[in-house]
Amino acid sequence: MLLSEATNPGGAFNLVPWIVFFPVIGLLVNLVAGKRMGEKFIGTVASLASGLAFAVSVALFFALQANHGHKEIFHLLDWINIGALNIGWDFRIDTLSVTMMLVVSGIGTLIHIYAAGYMHYDVRYKEDPASYVRFFIYLNLFIAMMMILVSGDNYLMLFVGWEGVGLCSFLLIGFWFNRSPDGTFGTGNSYAAKKAFIANRVGDFGFLMAIFTTFWVTHSLQFDEVFHHLDSGEVPAWAIWAIAMFMLLGVTGKSAQIPLYVWLPDAMAGPTPVSALIHAATMVTAGVYLITRSAPIFSAGEGVHNVVAWVGAGTALFAATIAVGQYDIKKVLAYSTVSQLGFMVAAVGMGAYAAGMFHLVTHAFFKALLFLGSGSVILAVERGHHPIGEDAHGDHHDEHHGHDDHGHAFDPQDMRNMGGLRKRIPWTFWTYIMGTLALAGVPIWAGFFSKDEILADALHFNIGIYIVLSIAAFFTAFYMGRQVWLVFFGEPRSHGAEAAKESPRTVLIPLVILAILSTLGGFMNFPEVHQFGHWLEYTLGHFYHPTEFNANVALGSTAFGLAALFISWLVYGQNPRQTAKEKDPLEKAFPGIFAGMNAKWWIDEIYEDLIIRPYQKLAAWLADVLDWRFWHDWFHERVIRDGFFGLTRFLAHPVDLGVIDGIANGLARVTQGGATALSIFQTGFVRNYALWVFVGVVSILGYLIFR
């Protein structure tokens, strides 16, 4: 859209800049006054900033409904105006962007409220209470950047938010940058943040190349103009393929798909609210949003849908197998997120954009619930293992801080250190069960409706993708059942589990709200009604195709899910493990396979051997041999230094002393000789001077006469 064409729609739509302004104001207030005002002030300001952004999103939702879903563009300011490139800082208000605004700000606000209680303990366990304000500044910045990403009316504004959430993820994953994931002092968290940053830079290169190619062939970056060029047939097939594949590379980075998914499990290094924010509502959903927003591009390329769908399906199954073999409660959920993102990418890859977005929304509900629930579990175990503050009254277990009963480092995230927690933390247990049933796809929970839509579309699109996704769904129900039996059932396997304490209300209230959403959220797109799908149809247009309810798919997926939960009970629930050191039943039955799943199929090691170590060796060679030995020692010292010295010696001796001084000395000698010759006429006697005057006069007269 040209700058002159952008108009402000008026009414509630004029509030749209505040979805960014409110979080920015919140972080600025905490930046200036947070340290002086205390934790309650910090948490309230940050939560209120996100909550106000949610209120604006709700207002935009109702305004858009009253407007019959017609998109509006709010022009805030002129941004770039160079030749044919005219880009404004324009907010796009349509059903797709408002859906994302509601998810980001709504779930984000609940996470802020949760974090206000959770971080009170976390900063004290990490012995750094002053970092409380820093955490909420980063959290508000994350919301602001994500809002820019989902509300921009052009790819360049979207890219600003895209890079912004990448920066925020780096800051928050490495929030405890001086510690390792096990809580000890070290650089492990910093390494995890760097890993996320680098993996995303690879993906961002792809997105940048997509932007460059798009502008090259369409001379625009505004969505409607780009899509108009596609509809008119002006864009060659090779360019469509290039743009789609470059975007897919960006998606594999931001939404953690094969091959760039490796950063997301390590994102667990950040505090649990960060895990929930990244995994549920913000950063990782950006790739799914990008493909949905770019539906005309991905639908225009012959065969593009197949590539994207297979990348998503492969990721869904691969990550689900890894989740089965993990012991860290958050790592299980991390690989679950990678797997569920695979479902979403497969859906939008198949052209089932509404189904993919529906699963994005329901996943935000139950995955936020599960991550925040896992944080409540971790907090409960840690408070039981090492009471602090109000928990420490009458308790004398401080000597165990950081270690188990055998003197080893105690890990409150290790499910082997848990057990029997349903009795100690009942609110956390029951809300966690709601999230588990939703993720496992059990009727009537939200995940059942959204996941079955994707499976039904896969059955019509490609039977192979349907089979792969169905197997992934089976593994999903199994590893969630395994987690529940290990964490909440049996007898406590550590002092921390035995003395676990329920979380404060600021932690529990968001869990209850998310449990309700995880239970009832699926009804927003009830089969044969498709309220959510028709809502997105205003934006997707003819790219929206309602998914017909398939009873066979629904019954089959339900049977698979329930069977997986039952098998998990047979393996883990019927005979719960008694000690933390006891071998996993799967490890006993299938040692080789379980070792592979536990080791994440050695993908990190493969990356280490094929990419990281060769890169480090190349970097070492470039630094030592090329830079130091060749460039510094030889070129700088031999060529530049010695060459300079040789040239100066040449200029000093043969040229300066020999030629320059020789000329100057020769002139001096000639002058001296001339002066010596003339000195014979300088006698000092007047008679001699008179004689020479007489001789001169005679000579002149003689010359004049004889001429």
Secondary structure, 3 states (H helix, E strand, C coil): CCHHHCCCCCHHHHHCCHHHHHHHHHHHHHHHHHHHHCHHHHHHHHHHHHHHHHHHHHHHHHHHHHCCCCCEEEEEEEEEEECCEEEEEEEEECHHHHHHHHHHHHHHHHHHHHHHHHHHHHHHHCCCHHHHHHHHHHHHHHHHHHHHHHHECEHHHHHHHHHHHHHHHHHHHCCCCCECCCCCECCHHHHHHHHHHHHHHHHHHHHHHHHHHHHHHHCCCEHHHHHHHHHCCCCCHHHHHHHHHHHHHHHHHHCCCCCCCCHHHHHHHCCHHHHHHHHHHCHHHHHHHHHHHCHHHHHHCCCHHHHHHHHHHHHHHHHHHHHHCCCEHHHHHHHHHHHHHHHHHHHHHCCCHHHHHHHHHHHHHHHHHHHHHHHHHHHHHHHHHCCCHHHHCCCCCHHHCCECCCCCECCCCEHHHCCCHHHHCHHHHHHHHHHHHHHHCCCCCHHHHHHHHHHHHHHHHCHHHHHHHHHHHHHHHHHHHHHHHHHHCCCCCCHHHHCCCCCCHHHHHHHHHHHHHHHHHHHHHCCCCCHHHHHHHHHHHHHCCCCCCCHHHHHHHHHHHHHHHHHHHHHHHCCCCCCCCCCCHHHHHCHHHHHHHHCHHHHHHHHHHHHHHHHHHHHHHHHHHHHHHHHHHHHHHHHHHHHHHHHHHHHHHHHHHHHHHHHHHHHHHHHHHHHHHHHHHCCCCHHHHHHHHHHHHHHHHHHHHHC
